[in-house]
Amino acid sequence: MYSFSSRVRYSEIDEQGQLTVTSIMNYLQDCATFHGEDVGLGVDYHTARNHAWMMASYEILIYELPKMGDRIEILTWPYQFRGPYGFRCFEIRSPEGKLYVQADSQWFLYDTAERRPAKVTPEDCAGYQAEGDRRLDMPPFERKITAPAGSEWIPAEPVVIGRHHLDTNHHVNNAQYIEIAREAAEAEIAKREAVSGRTENAAPARLDAQFKKMALLGDTVYPFLHIEGDAEQPVREITTELRDGNGECYAIVRIR
């Protein structure tokens, strides 16, 4: 198991003074990246082999959001490698052991020269072999996130990809996909609040995301939302598809 300590910064909180979902995503990514660097399997190792780890899917359970100034521990461990895939769990806790977040994730090793998945070799995971093999007691991954057939999709404001959305792989960072989906969902919730006069409970309890296609600098991402329930009911679940101009899916995010 690998871990690092932090303290929730002002730059990581929302209007309620709580850690944002995007900041949670950043902490999980940072922890996995630090782990790779510290066992000699970091960005430089994979870049020299024309390889990069890409995120395929996330399942995140949020029990409570830490607040500004709270001290936190971020933990991670891989529990399986199979073919091109690697599976990794995370937790965010207080130093006293209070559980804030649990997450499971599926990654795949990508050959950047051949532009296709690459099989994980023993060398690619040798530094992780003693890290344990247990998966958290969480619901299984959703095989395919989707809305019911015939569902209404609500278009949201398109987003043009800028350099601030990109990571070292030169495509949109996974946390940025989540941020685009979250902002589209919050804008739709605000519209409903204005009509109904009712304040929605928008605190997320579970987030599932699947990443389908790479968005690059200058691409336009078109969010489409499906909301469970009608306008008379509090929002319980929002599914957001992030599409390109031809309707192909970059990523799909479900927030409960």
C-alpha positions in Angstrom: 0.0 0.0 0.0 1.2 3.5 -0.9 0.2 6.7 0.7 0.9 10.4 1.0 -0.4 13.1 3.4 -1.9 16.5 2.5 -4.1 19.2 3.9 -7.2 20.5 2.0 -6.2 23.8 0.5 -8.4 26.9 -0.2 -7.8 26.4 -3.9 -9.4 22.9 -3.7 -12.7 23.7 -2.1 -16.2 24.8 -3.4 -18.5 27.5 -2.2 -19.5 25.4 0.8 -15.8 25.1 1.9 -15.7 21.4 1.0 -13.2 19.5 -1.2 -14.5 19.5 -4.8 -15.1 16.3 -6.8 -12.4 17.5 -9.2 -9.9 17.9 -6.4 -10.8 14.3 -5.2 -9.9 13.1 -8.8 -6.7 15.0 -8.7 -5.7 13.5 -5.4 -6.3 10.0 -6.7 -4.4 10.6 -9.9 -1.5 12.2 -7.9 -1.3 9.3 -5.5 -1.2 6.7 -8.4 1.5 8.9 -10.2 3.6 9.3 -7.0 3.4 5.5 -6.5 4.7 4.8 -9.9 7.5 7.4 -9.6 8.6 6.1 -6.2 8.9 2.4 -7.4 10.7 3.4 -10.6 7.8 2.9 -12.9 6.8 6.5 -13.5 6.3 8.7 -16.5 9.9 8.6 -17.7 10.0 4.8 -17.5 6.9 4.5 -19.7 7.8 7.4 -22.0 11.1 5.7 -22.9 9.1 2.6 -24.0 6.4 4.7 -25.9 3.9 3.6 -23.3 1.5 5.4 -21.0 -1.2 4.3 -18.6 -4.6 5.5 -19.6 -7.8 5.5 -17.5 -10.6 3.3 -18.6 -13.1 3.7 -15.8 -13.6 4.9 -12.3 -16.0 4.0 -9.5 -15.9 6.5 -6.6 -17.9 6.3 -3.3 -18.1 9.6 -1.3 -19.1 9.2 2.3 -18.2 12.8 3.4 -16.3 15.7 1.9 -13.4 17.0 3.9 -13.3 20.7 4.6 -10.7 23.4 4.1 -7.8 22.9 6.4 -8.6 19.2 7.1 -5.6 16.9 7.1 -6.0 13.9 4.9 -4.2 10.7 3.9 -4.5 9.4 0.3 -3.8 5.7 -0.1 -3.6 3.4 -3.2 -2.7 -0.1 -4.2 -3.0 -2.2 -7.4 -4.7 -5.5 -7.0 -4.6 -7.1 -10.4 -2.9 -6.9 -13.8 -4.4 -8.8 -16.7 -3.5 -8.4 -20.4 -3.3 -4.7 -21.1 -5.3 -3.8 -17.9 -4.3 -2.8 -14.4 -6.8 -2.4 -11.5 -6.1 0.0 -8.6 -8.0 0.9 -5.4 -7.9 4.2 -3.5 -9.0 5.6 -0.1 -9.0 9.1 1.3 -9.1 9.2 5.1 -8.3 11.5 8.0 -5.1 10.8 10.0 -7.4 9.2 12.7 -8.9 6.8 10.2 -12.2 8.5 9.3 -13.2 7.4 5.8 -14.0 10.1 3.3 -13.7 8.4 -0.1 -13.2 4.9 -1.6 -12.5 4.2 -5.2 -11.8 1.5 -7.7 -10.3 2.1 -11.1 -9.4 0.3 -14.3 -6.5 1.4 -16.4 -4.9 0.1 -19.6 -1.3 0.3 -20.9 -1.3 2.2 -24.2 1.4 2.1 -26.9 1.7 5.7 -28.0 3.7 4.8 -31.2 1.4 2.0 -32.4 -1.7 3.7 -31.0 -3.1 0.6 -29.4 -3.2 -1.2 -26.0 0.0 -3.0 -25.0 0.2 -6.1 -22.8 1.6 -5.4 -19.3 4.9 -7.2 -18.9 6.3 -8.4 -15.6 8.8 -5.5 -15.7 5.9 -3.0 -16.0 4.5 -4.1 -12.6 7.5 -5.6 -10.8 7.6 -2.7 -8.3 4.0 -3.3 -7.4 4.1 -7.1 -6.7 4.3 -6.8 -2.9 1.5 -4.2 -2.8 -1.4 -6.7 -2.1 -4.2 -8.2 -4.1 -7.4 -7.2 -2.3 -10.2 -5.2 -3.9 -12.2 -3.0 -1.7 -15.7 -4.2 -0.7 -17.5 -2.1 -3.3 -20.2 -2.8 -5.9 -18.8 -4.2 -9.1 -17.9 -1.9 -12.0 -20.8 -1.1 -14.3 -20.0 -2.8 -17.6 -21.6 0.0 -19.6 -22.9 3.3 -18.2 -25.9 4.3 -20.2 -29.4 5.9 -19.8 -32.6 3.9 -20.4 -33.5 3.4 -24.1 -35.5 6.3 -25.4 -34.3 8.7 -22.7 -34.4 12.4 -23.2 -30.9 14.0 -23.5 -30.6 17.6 -22.6 -27.9 19.5 -24.4 -25.6 21.7 -22.3 -23.1 24.4 -23.2 -20.3 23.1 -25.5 -16.7 23.4 -24.2 -13.7 24.1 -26.5 -10.6 22.2 -25.2 -7.8 24.5 -24.2 -4.3 23.7 -23.0 -5.3 23.8 -19.4 -7.5 20.7 -20.0 -4.5 18.6 -21.2 -2.0 16.4 -19.4 1.4 15.0 -20.3 -0.2 12.6 -22.7 -1.4 15.7 -24.7 -5.1 14.8 -24.4 -7.8 15.8 -22.0 -7.0 14.8 -18.4 -9.6 12.5 -16.8 -10.3 14.9 -14.0 -11.1 17.6 -16.6 -13.7 15.3 -18.2 -15.3 15.0 -14.7 -15.1 18.8 -14.2 -16.8 19.4 -17.6 -19.6 16.9 -16.7 -20.0 18.3 -13.2 -20.3 21.9 -14.4 -22.9 20.9 -17.0 -24.9 19.0 -14.3 -24.7 21.8 -11.8 -25.9 24.3 -14.4 -28.9 22.2 -15.2 -29.7 21.8 -11.4 -29.5 25.6 -11.0 -32.1 26.0 -13.8 -34.4 23.6 -12.0 -33.9 25.4 -8.7 -34.9 28.7 -10.4 -38.1 27.2 -11.7 -39.1 25.1 -8.7 -37.8 27.4 -5.9 -36.5 24.3 -4.2 -32.9 23.8 -3.3 -31.6 20.5 -4.6 -29.3 18.2 -2.6 -26.4 18.2 -5.1 -23.8 16.5 -2.8 -22.6 13.5 -4.8 -22.6 10.1 -3.1 -21.3 8.0 -6.0 -19.6 8.7 -9.2 -19.0 6.3 -12.1 -17.0 7.3 -15.2 -16.0 5.5 -18.3 -13.5 7.0 -20.8 -14.0 6.1 -24.5 -12.1 8.5 -26.7 -9.3 11.1 -26.5 -10.2 14.7 -26.8 -7.4 16.9 -28.1 -6.5 20.6 -28.1 -9.1 22.6 -30.0 -11.7 19.9 -30.0 -15.2 20.8 -29.0 -16.9 18.7 -26.4 -20.7 18.7 -26.3 -22.3 17.6 -23.0 -25.7 15.9 -23.1 -27.5 15.1 -19.8 -30.1 12.6 -18.7 -31.7 13.3 -15.3 -33.6 10.6 -13.4 -37.0 11.8 -12.3 -39.1 14.7 -13.5 -38.9 18.4 -12.6 -41.2 17.9 -9.6 -38.7 15.6 -7.9 -35.3 16.2 -6.3 -32.4 15.2 -8.6 -31.2 11.7 -7.7 -29.0 10.8 -10.6 -27.5 12.6 -13.6 -25.8 10.9 -16.5 -23.7 13.1 -18.7 -22.3 12.0 -22.1 -19.5 14.1 -23.5 -19.7 13.8 -27.3 -17.8 15.1 -30.3 -19.5 16.9 -33.2 -20.4 13.6 -34.8 -22.1 12.2 -31.7 -19.3 9.9 -30.7 -18.7 9.6 -26.9 -15.5 10.9 -25.3 -16.6 10.0 -21.8 -19.7 9.2 -19.9 -20.2 10.2 -16.2 -22.9 9.2 -13.8 -23.3 11.1 -10.6 -25.7 9.9 -7.9 
